[in-house]
């Protein structure tokens, strides 16, 4: 297995700390609004990574946080808390907002066949862990108190900008022009570990702490939640590229200062989904959600396939025209699998050959585009239908496109359609015979019977035609 490691900026052989086992962490959603399809691209590709590791026989434990407190509207630790912003927008409590949008997020994940991580932990469950880590960082001299807030002191590190040689100014993206500088900081790059009542007095969620009544900063939660469930070492940390700085940079700073050794070996980042106007984001007003795609008549799994056709490290441009094409491709793929006869024997040699080709594609830095190519090549190969069905079922453990289920549904719908058409044609002939016998009452009753089933008859010069109402 080879993975691109953002930390080294190279594709590396993946070697977990413990042979055969993988400790994996995913930055979860801030549950103040619906996830847009750009957010969900990251979760789809992280899901593919987890399923790839399992496909390659690794024992994976995956942990994800739910940010229900602490994420401010600027990643520079300034501005309004996003959860409070959501609560004000909908005139609900913060916890009502968190519950509603957490449920909505997992509903979207289910529609996209994204597996729920082994552990899902809301930030509000871990206040004691946050306080403990901050206390240790203060004791070790990596943190300081100023203006009643607790800050991490980045000047204590030899290399704070571990992910890049760029300057902070070049790395910082998306910070609003109206954000005021926090004069409590000793260094511009320092970040908040704990806010107290000295800031954002209207914050709804607060807890007692040694430094005052307040709430945690955003960055501390992922460090603590991962250590709570995975220990002091982690194999893979996942997120979108917009998490690289400052969030993941700050996670490394505080985590390694706390434990005193390297914390995570591999960093997996998924690039942005963009449209013709640039990166998709909630701040642009209306944004595309899974529900909106469904309202427009698209299958959520067509969007998953859309994501699989591109490499996770490349920006992916979305358009409805492309999604239309992917929808057609998905339907053709399902139809092709539906045509496979479920009889005979599996050719073990052919099965092993294509199984290995599929595994090799995924093991090459999760190359889902090549993996899909293997699927199509396998379906065109001169091997038995039974072998093809078995391989499609095996491949779908990673692709998660419901290939065999959708194929069975297609066959059932086709059978129903054929049966319906035979019924209608028989009724048309019966009506034709009634009219020939001048039994117009019977002819009208047949038309009415069909109309009651949503079937409209039209008498034309070319004969009787029908369509669904």
C-alpha positions in Angstrom: 0.0 0.0 0.0 1.4 3.4 -1.0 -0.1 6.7 0.2 0.8 10.3 -0.5 1.8 11.7 2.9 1.2 15.5 3.2 3.8 15.6 5.9 6.6 14.4 3.6 5.0 15.7 0.4 5.8 12.3 -1.2 4.1 9.0 -2.0 5.3 6.6 0.6 5.0 2.9 1.4 2.3 2.6 4.1 3.7 0.8 7.2 1.5 0.9 10.3 3.1 1.0 13.7 1.5 -2.3 14.6 1.6 -4.9 11.9 -1.8 -5.6 10.3 -3.6 -2.9 12.4 -4.4 0.7 11.4 -5.3 3.5 13.8 -7.2 6.1 11.7 -8.7 9.5 12.6 -11.1 11.6 10.5 -11.9 15.3 11.3 -15.7 15.3 11.5 -18.3 17.9 10.7 -19.1 21.1 12.6 -22.8 20.5 12.9 -24.2 24.0 12.5 -25.7 23.4 9.0 -26.2 20.8 6.4 -23.0 19.3 4.8 -22.7 20.4 1.2 -21.5 18.0 -1.5 -18.0 19.5 -1.3 -17.7 18.5 2.3 -19.0 15.1 1.5 -16.4 14.5 -1.2 -13.8 14.3 1.6 -15.9 11.9 3.6 -16.5 9.7 0.5 -12.8 9.4 -0.2 -11.9 8.8 3.5 -14.5 6.1 3.4 -12.9 4.6 0.3 -9.5 4.7 2.1 -10.9 2.9 5.1 -12.6 0.3 2.9 -9.4 -0.1 0.8 -7.4 -0.9 4.0 -10.0 -3.4 5.0 -10.0 -4.9 1.5 -6.2 -5.3 1.8 -6.8 -7.2 5.1 -5.9 -4.5 7.6 -7.7 -4.3 10.9 -8.9 -0.7 11.0 -10.1 1.3 13.9 -11.4 4.6 12.7 -12.4 7.5 15.0 -14.2 10.7 14.1 -15.2 13.8 16.2 -18.3 15.8 16.0 -17.6 19.6 16.5 -20.5 20.8 18.5 -18.6 23.6 20.3 -15.5 25.7 19.8 -15.2 26.1 16.0 -15.2 29.8 15.3 -16.2 31.5 12.0 -12.6 32.2 11.3 -9.9 29.5 11.5 -7.7 32.2 13.0 -9.5 31.7 16.4 -11.6 34.8 15.9 -15.2 35.6 15.1 -18.4 34.0 16.3 -18.8 30.4 17.2 -20.3 28.5 14.3 -22.7 26.6 16.5 -23.9 29.8 18.1 -24.3 31.3 14.6 -26.5 28.3 13.6 -28.6 28.6 16.8 -29.3 32.3 16.2 -30.1 31.6 12.6 -32.8 29.0 13.5 -33.8 30.4 16.9 -32.9 27.1 18.6 -30.5 26.0 21.3 -27.0 25.0 20.4 -27.6 21.4 21.4 -30.9 21.3 19.4 -28.9 22.5 16.4 -26.1 20.0 17.0 -28.6 17.1 17.3 -30.5 18.1 14.1 -27.5 18.5 11.9 -25.6 15.5 13.3 -28.6 13.4 12.3 -28.8 15.1 8.9 -25.0 14.4 8.3 -25.3 10.7 9.1 -28.5 10.5 6.9 -26.5 11.9 4.0 -23.7 9.5 4.7 -26.1 6.6 4.7 -27.4 7.7 1.3 -23.8 7.8 0.0 -22.9 4.4 1.5 -20.3 6.1 3.8 -19.6 3.7 6.7 -20.1 5.2 10.1 -16.7 5.3 11.9 -16.1 2.8 14.7 -16.1 5.6 17.2 -17.9 8.9 16.9 -17.3 11.4 19.7 -18.9 14.8 20.2 -16.5 17.5 21.5 -18.9 18.3 24.4 -18.3 14.7 25.8 -14.6 15.4 26.3 -14.3 18.6 28.4 -12.3 16.8 31.1 -9.8 15.6 28.5 -9.4 19.1 27.0 -8.7 20.6 30.4 -6.2 17.9 31.3 -4.2 18.4 28.0 -4.2 22.2 28.4 -3.0 21.8 32.0 -0.1 19.6 30.9 0.8 22.1 28.1 0.8 24.9 30.7 3.0 22.9 33.1 5.5 22.1 30.3 5.7 25.7 29.2 4.1 25.3 25.8 1.0 27.4 26.8 0.4 30.7 28.6 -2.6 32.7 30.0 -3.4 36.1 28.6 -6.5 38.1 28.8 -8.1 35.2 30.8 -7.7 32.9 27.7 -5.1 30.1 27.4 -2.9 30.2 24.3 -0.4 27.7 22.7 3.0 29.3 22.3 4.2 28.5 18.8 7.6 30.1 19.5 8.5 27.1 21.7 8.6 24.8 18.6 11.6 24.4 16.3 9.3 23.9 13.2 5.7 25.0 13.6 5.0 25.1 9.9 5.5 21.3 9.5 3.4 20.9 6.4 5.0 23.6 4.2 7.9 25.9 3.7 5.5 28.7 3.1 4.9 31.6 5.4 1.9 32.0 7.6 0.6 34.8 5.4 0.7 32.5 2.3 -0.9 29.6 4.2 -3.8 31.5 5.8 -6.9 31.3 3.6 -10.5 32.3 4.1 -10.0 34.7 7.0 -12.3 37.7 6.7 -10.9 41.2 6.2 -12.9 42.5 9.2 -11.3 40.1 11.7 -9.4 42.0 14.4 -6.0 40.9 15.6 -6.0 39.2 19.0 -3.7 41.4 21.1 -3.5 38.8 23.8 -1.2 36.6 21.6 2.5 36.8 22.1 3.1 35.6 18.5 0.8 36.0 15.6 0.7 32.2 15.0 -0.3 31.4 18.6 -3.7 29.8 18.9 -6.4 29.5 21.6 -6.7 26.4 23.7 -9.4 27.7 26.1 -11.7 30.8 25.9 -13.1 32.3 29.1 -15.8 34.8 29.9 -13.5 37.6 28.7 -14.6 36.7 25.2 -18.0 36.0 23.5 -20.1 36.4 26.6 -23.2 35.2 24.7 -21.6 31.8 24.2 -24.3 29.3 25.3 -22.0 26.3 26.2 -19.5 26.9 29.0 -17.8 24.9 31.6 -15.8 25.4 34.8 -12.0 25.2 34.3 -8.9 26.2 36.3 -8.7 29.3 34.1 -12.3 30.4 34.4 -15.8 29.7 33.1 -15.4 29.1 29.4 -15.1 26.7 26.5 -12.4 25.0 24.4 -10.8 26.2 21.2 -11.5 24.2 18.1 -8.0 22.6 17.6 -7.7 20.9 21.0 -10.7 18.6 20.5 -9.3 16.4 17.7 -6.0 15.8 19.6 -7.8 14.8 22.7 -10.6 12.7 21.1 -8.0 10.8 19.0 -5.8 10.0 22.0 -8.8 9.0 24.1 -9.7 6.2 21.6 -6.4 5.5 19.7 -3.7 6.3 22.3 -0.6 8.4 21.9 0.2 7.1 18.4 -1.8 7.3 15.2 -1.2 5.8 11.8 -3.4 8.0 9.5 -5.1 11.3 10.1 -7.6 12.4 7.4 -9.2 15.7 6.4 -9.8 18.1 3.6 -6.9 20.2 2.3 -8.4 23.3 4.0 -7.7 21.6 7.3 -3.9 21.5 6.7 -3.4 25.0 8.0 -4.1 26.0 10.7 -6.1 23.1 12.1 -3.9 20.1 11.4 -0.7 22.2 11.9 -2.0 23.2 15.4 -3.0 19.6 16.2 0.5 18.4 15.6 1.9 21.3 17.6 -0.2 20.7 20.7 -0.2 16.9 20.5 3.5 16.3 20.1 4.2 18.9 22.8 1.9 17.0 25.1 3.1 13.4 24.4 6.8 14.3 23.7 7.2 12.3 20.5 5.9 12.0 16.9 2.2 11.6 17.0 0.9 10.7 13.5 2.9 9.2 10.7 0.6 9.7 7.6 -1.6 12.6 6.7 -4.3 12.0 4.1 -5.9 15.1 2.6 -8.7 15.3 0.0 -8.7 18.2 -2.4 -11.6 20.6 -3.0 -14.7 20.1 -5.0 -15.1 23.2 -7.2 -17.5 24.6 -9.6 -16.9 27.2 -12.4 -16.8 29.9 -9.7 -14.2 28.1 -7.5 -14.4 26.2 -4.2 -17.8 25.2 -3.0 -18.6 26.7 0.5 -21.6 27.5 2.7 -20.7 31.2 2.8 -21.8 31.7 -0.8 -25.5 31.4 0.0 -27.4 28.5 -1.5 -25.2 25.4 -1.6 -25.7 21.9 -3.0 -26.7 19.2 -0.6 -27.5 15.5 -1.1 -31.2 16.3 -0.6 -31.1 19.0 -3.3 -29.5 16.5 -5.7 -32.3 14.1 -4.9 -34.9 16.8 -5.5 -33.4 17.3 -8.9 -33.8 13.6 -9.6 -30.2 12.4 -9.1 -29.3 9.2 -7.2 -26.8 9.9 -4.3 -24.7 7.0 -5.5 -24.3 8.6 -8.9 -22.6 11.4 -7.0 -20.4 8.9 -5.2 -19.4 7.4 -8.6 -18.7 10.9 -9.8 -16.2 11.3 -7.0 -14.6 7.9 -7.6 -13.8 8.9 -11.2 -11.2 11.4 -10.1 -8.2 11.1 -7.8 -8.7 12.4 -4.3 -5.6 14.7 -4.5 -6.9 16.6 -7.5 -9.5 19.4 -7.5 -12.8 18.0 -8.9 -15.0 20.3 -10.9 -18.7 19.8 -10.5 -21.4 20.5 -13.0 -24.8 19.0 -13.6 -23.8 18.1 -17.2 -21.0 15.9 -15.9 -23.3 14.4 -13.2 -25.8 13.6 -16.0 -23.1 11.7 -17.9 -22.1 9.8 -14.7 -25.7 8.9 -14.0 -26.0 7.4 -17.5 -22.7 5.5 -16.9 -23.9 4.2 -13.6 -27.2 3.0 -15.0 -25.4 1.3 -17.9 -23.0 -0.4 -15.4 -25.9 -1.6 -13.3 -27.7 -2.9 -16.5 -24.6 -4.7 -17.6 -24.3 -6.5 -14.2 -28.1 -7.3 -14.3 -27.5 -9.1 -17.6 -25.0 -11.5 -16.0 -26.3 -15.1 -15.5 -26.1 -16.3 -11.9 -25.2 -19.8 -12.8 -22.1 -22.0 -13.4 -18.8 -22.0 -11.5 -16.4 -19.2 -10.5 -13.2 -19.4 -12.5 -10.7 -19.1 -9.5 -7.8 -18.2 -11.7 -9.6 -15.4 -13.5 -11.1 -14.2 -10.1 -7.6 -14.0 -8.6 -6.2 -12.1 -11.6 -8.8 -9.4 -11.5 -9.0 -9.2 -7.8 -5.3 -8.5 -7.7 -5.6 -5.9 -10.5 -8.3 -4.1 -8.5 -6.3 -4.3 -5.2 -3.2 -3.0 -7.0 -5.1 0.0 -8.3 -6.3 0.9 -4.8 -2.9 0.2 -3.2 -1.5 2.8 -5.6 -2.5 5.9 -3.5 -6.2 5.0 -3.6 -6.4 5.2 -7.4 -10.2 4.9 -7.7 -10.3 5.9 -11.4 -8.0 3.0 -12.2 -10.1 0.7 -10.0 -13.2 1.6 -12.0 -11.3 0.8 -15.2 -10.5 -2.7 -13.8 -14.3 -3.1 -13.3 -15.1 -2.3 -16.9 -12.2 -4.4 -18.2 -13.4 -7.3 -16.1 -16.9 -7.1 -17.5 -15.6 -7.1 -21.1 -13.2 -10.0 -20.4 -13.9 -13.6 -21.9 -14.7 -15.1 -18.4 -17.9 -16.6 -17.0 -20.8 -14.5 -15.9 -20.6 -16.2 -12.5 -17.0 -15.0 -12.1 -17.9 -11.5 -13.1 -20.8 -11.4 -10.6 -18.5 -12.6 -7.8 -15.9 -10.0 -8.7 -18.4 -7.2 -8.9 -19.7 -8.2 -5.5 -16.1 -8.2 -4.2 -15.2 -4.9 -5.7 -18.3 -3.2 -4.3 -16.9 -3.7 -0.8 -14.8 -0.7 -1.6 -16.7 1.1 -4.3 -20.0 0.8 -2.3 -22.2 1.6 -5.3 -24.7 -1.1 -4.5 -24.0 -2.8 -7.8 -25.6 -6.2 -7.3 -28.6 -4.7 -5.3 -29.2 -2.1 -8.0 -28.9 -4.8 -10.7 -31.5 -7.0 -8.9 -33.8 -4.0 -8.6 -33.3 -3.3 -12.3 -34.2 -6.8 -13.3 -37.4 -6.7 -11.1 -38.4 -3.3 -12.6 -37.8 -4.6 -16.1 -39.9 -7.7 -15.3 -42.7 -5.5 -14.0 -42.5 -3.2 -17.0 -42.7 -6.2 -19.4 -45.6 -7.6 -17.5 -47.4 -4.2 -17.5 -46.8 -3.8 -21.2 -48.2 -7.2 -22.0 -51.3 -6.4 -19.9 -51.8 -3.1 -21.7 -51.4 -4.6 -25.2 -53.9 -7.3 -24.3 -56.4 -4.7 -23.1 -55.9 -2.7 -26.3 -56.7 -5.8 -28.4 -59.7 -6.5 -26.2 -60.9 -2.9 -26.7 -60.3 -3.2 -30.5 -62.4 -6.3 -30.6 -65.2 -4.7 -28.6 -65.3 -1.7 -31.0 -65.4 -4.0 -34.0 -68.4 -5.8 -32.4 -69.9 -2.3 -31.8 -69.8 -2.9 -28.0 -68.9 0.7 -27.3 -69.8 0.4 -23.6 -67.2 -2.4 -23.2 -64.6 -0.4 -25.2 -65.2 2.7 -22.9 -65.0 0.6 -19.8 -61.7 -0.8 -20.9 -60.4 2.7 -21.5 -61.7 3.7 -18.0 -60.1 0.7 -16.4 -56.7 1.6 -17.9 -57.2 5.3 -16.9 -57.8 4.2 -13.4 -54.3 2.6 -13.4 -52.7 5.8 -14.8 -52.5 4.6 -18.4 -53.8 6.9 -21.1 -54.9 5.6 -24.5 -54.8 7.7 -27.7 -56.5 6.7 -30.9 -54.4 7.9 -33.8 -54.3 7.2 -37.6 -51.4 4.8 -36.9 -53.4 2.9 -34.4 -53.8 3.0 -30.6 -50.9 4.4 -28.6 -50.5 4.5 -24.8 -48.5 6.4 -22.2 -48.5 6.8 -18.4 -50.4 9.7 -17.1 
